[in-house]
Amino acid sequence: MRGIALRAERLRPAARATQQLTLDGRDEKLHHLEAVLDRARARFGPGAAGAPSAFNRLTTP
């Protein structure tokens, strides 16, 4: 297989999306973290936050 195509239709804004209820406290923390990362990306650009492996290592002389 050389590629995968995805198709999304009739998407709604995230504010109108339904949320699955859970008794797991980790789920709420992940939603909060996602919102914080979205704000950081909106303020500082798309490269402001992400997985540590995605960032270049800083070298000091």
C-alpha positions as CSV (number, residue, x, y, z in Angstrom):
1,M,0.0,0.0,0.0
2,R,1.4,3.4,-0.9
3,G,-1.2,5.8,0.4
4,I,-4.3,6.2,2.5
5,A,-7.0,8.7,1.7
6,L,-9.4,10.1,4.3
7,R,-12.7,11.9,3.6
8,A,-14.6,14.0,6.1
9,E,-18.1,15.4,5.5
10,R,-20.6,17.4,7.4
11,L,-18.1,18.4,10.1
12,R,-19.3,20.5,13.0
13,P,-17.4,23.0,15.1
14,A,-15.8,21.4,18.1
15,A,-18.0,23.5,20.5
16,R,-21.1,21.6,19.1
17,A,-19.6,18.2,19.3
18,T,-21.0,15.6,21.7
19,Q,-18.7,14.3,24.4
20,Q,-18.7,10.7,25.6
21,L,-19.2,10.6,29.4
22,T,-16.6,8.7,31.3
23,L,-15.7,7.9,34.9
24,D,-12.0,8.1,34.1
25,G,-10.4,11.3,35.5
26,R,-7.6,11.1,32.9
27,D,-10.0,11.8,30.1
28,E,-10.8,15.2,31.6
29,K,-7.2,16.1,32.0
30,L,-6.5,15.2,28.3
31,H,-9.3,17.5,27.2
32,H,-7.9,20.3,29.3
33,L,-4.4,19.7,27.9
34,E,-5.7,19.7,24.3
35,A,-7.4,23.0,24.9
36,V,-4.2,24.5,26.3
37,L,-2.1,23.2,23.4
38,D,-4.7,24.7,20.9
39,R,-4.3,28.1,22.6
40,A,-0.5,27.9,22.5
41,R,-0.6,27.0,18.8
42,A,-3.0,29.8,18.0
43,R,-0.9,32.4,19.8
44,F,2.6,31.2,18.8
45,G,2.1,29.3,15.6
46,P,1.7,25.6,14.6
47,G,5.2,24.7,15.7
48,A,4.8,26.0,19.3
49,A,3.7,22.7,20.9
50,G,4.0,19.1,20.0
51,A,5.8,15.8,20.8
52,P,9.3,16.3,22.1
53,S,10.7,14.2,19.3
54,A,9.4,16.7,16.8
55,F,11.6,19.6,18.1
56,N,15.2,20.1,17.1
57,R,17.7,19.7,19.9
58,L,19.3,22.9,21.1
59,T,23.0,22.8,21.3
60,T,25.0,25.1,23.5
61,P,28.6,26.0,22.7
